[in-house]
Structures are given as C-alpha cells and as structure tokens.
C-alpha cells in the first residue's frame, strides 16, 4: 500500500479551498471544479480530496475524524484562534504523550491537530 487519501463531500468548495490552503498551508494539487485535492508541502503522499456535493443532500461529515501531525502545535493553535476557526477541543497535553487540539473544517469534519511530546 502506497497511500490512503481521505475523500469528503462539501457544500462549499471555496471555503474548503481557503481552509486547506490558507490555514493548513497545503498545496492545491488539483482543481477540476467538482474535486479539489490538497497535498502537504512536506510530504507529498499526505493528501485529502474534497468532492462537490452534487446530490445536494444534507451532509453528515460528523462521523469523519482526521488526525494531522504538525510541528509547533502552539503556533497552529494561535493561528486557528486568530482566524476564527471553530476550536472544539482546546489545546492540551495528553497522558499518552501528545499535545493536541481539535478544529472543525468548513464541511463539519473534526480535525485532531497534534504533535508528539
């Protein structure tokens, strides 16, 4: 297995584009109008694809939960606060050796941003 890419649906591709390029600082590798693929600048196999919700059905992305390991987690936490991104679990050191916080992306996904201590 070479990689696994999470695919999620969105009702607002433009907000997704802003979140993943501006906040998470990923490169937009593909934009076909109905799918966006974002790639990590540091690790090209770390990707996520966002699909346009063409069925116009209500989305329930609350069941999707992503974990992304980052360096300088405190800087990311401050940036999330400064950008007004919804923080659903404040920054904390966990007993199993990670420092993390959770945010919501524009599609309702919970994202666990973490670093190992």
C-alpha positions as semicolon CSV with decimal commas, in nm:
position;residue;x (nm);y (nm);z (nm)
1;X;0,000;0,000;0,000
2;X;0,146;0,334;-0,103
3;X;-0,103;0,581;0,045
4;X;-0,457;0,632;0,166
5;X;-0,639;0,953;0,071
6;X;-0,949;1,058;0,265
7;X;-1,229;1,185;0,038
8;X;-1,504;1,405;0,179
9;X;-1,805;1,590;0,040
10;X;-1,854;1,965;0,060
11;X;-2,136;2,211;0,004
12;X;-1,882;2,495;-0,031
13;X;-1,564;2,415;-0,223
14;X;-1,438;2,773;-0,193
15;X;-1,444;2,766;0,189
16;X;-1,270;2,429;0,177
17;X;-1,006;2,572;-0,054
18;X;-0,940;2,859;0,187
19;X;-0,925;2,632;0,494
20;X;-0,684;2,377;0,348
21;X;-0,457;2,624;0,163
22;X;-0,462;2,923;0,397
23;X;-0,493;2,764;0,742
24;X;-0,335;2,419;0,693
25;X;-0,100;2,560;0,427
26;X;-0,141;2,266;0,191
27;X;-0,084;2,297;-0,183
28;X;-0,385;2,275;-0,413
29;X;-0,264;1,998;-0,646
30;X;-0,583;1,957;-0,848
31;X;-0,895;2,167;-0,904
32;X;-1,139;2,023;-1,155
33;X;-1,435;2,227;-1,035
34;X;-1,601;1,924;-0,875
35;X;-1,299;1,787;-0,688
36;X;-1,013;1,956;-0,504
37;X;-0,704;1,763;-0,400
38;X;-0,472;1,913;-0,140
39;X;-0,116;1,795;-0,077
40;X;0,121;1,856;0,211
41;X;0,419;2,074;0,123
42;X;0,649;1,848;0,328
43;X;0,507;1,504;0,247
44;X;0,351;1,465;-0,099
45;X;0,172;1,142;-0,001
46;X;-0,022;1,326;0,273
47;X;-0,333;1,432;0,080
48;X;-0,704;1,499;0,113
49;X;-0,965;1,531;-0,163
50;X;-1,282;1,736;-0,133
51;X;-1,573;1,649;-0,365
52;X;-1,859;1,882;-0,453
53;X;-2,186;1,758;-0,304
54;X;-2,370;1,724;-0,635
55;X;-2,664;1,537;-0,481
56;X;-2,744;1,840;-0,265
57;X;-2,831;1,604;0,018
58;X;-2,756;1,720;0,371
59;X;-2,402;1,624;0,467
60;X;-2,318;1,433;0,781
61;X;-1,943;1,463;0,793
62;X;-1,955;1,450;1,173
63;X;-1,868;1,080;1,152
64;X;-1,537;1,162;0,979
65;X;-1,243;1,240;1,207
66;X;-0,896;1,321;1,074
67;X;-0,567;1,339;1,266
68;X;-0,285;1,553;1,129
69;X;0,056;1,564;1,295
70;X;0,222;1,906;1,284
71;X;0,528;2,075;1,427
72;X;0,497;2,380;1,657
73;X;0,142;2,296;1,766
74;X;0,115;2,609;1,982
75;X;0,168;2,829;1,676
76;X;-0,108;2,637;1,492
77;X;-0,341;2,684;1,789
78;X;-0,282;3,060;1,791
79;X;-0,338;3,078;1,415
80;X;-0,668;2,888;1,447
81;X;-0,783;3,134;1,715
82;X;-0,669;3,436;1,509
83;X;-0,856;3,308;1,201
84;X;-1,174;3,245;1,399
85;X;-1,169;2,873;1,321
86;X;-1,400;2,676;1,546
87;X;-1,194;2,502;1,815
88;X;-1,394;2,214;1,960
89;X;-1,128;2,080;2,200
90;X;-0,876;2,322;2,349
91;X;-0,504;2,258;2,338
92;X;-0,394;2,003;2,594
93;X;-0,108;1,772;2,683
94;X;-0,246;1,418;2,692
95;X;-0,118;1,145;2,922
96;X;-0,017;0,927;2,624
97;X;0,243;1,179;2,505
98;X;0,077;1,412;2,257
99;X;-0,017;1,779;2,264
100;X;-0,328;1,843;2,058
101;X;-0,642;2,040;1,985
102;X;-0,944;1,983;1,761
103;X;-1,094;2,217;1,500
104;X;-1,392;2,194;1,264
105;X;-1,330;2,236;0,892
106;X;-1,592;2,417;0,676
107;X;-1,760;2,082;0,599
108;X;-1,818;1,983;0,961
109;X;-1,520;1,747;0,992
110;X;-1,339;1,731;1,322
111;X;-0,964;1,755;1,275
112;X;-0,727;1,649;1,551
113;X;-0,411;1,860;1,516
114;X;-0,128;1,715;1,722
115;X;0,239;1,682;1,793
116;X;0,421;1,414;1,989
117;X;0,585;1,535;2,306
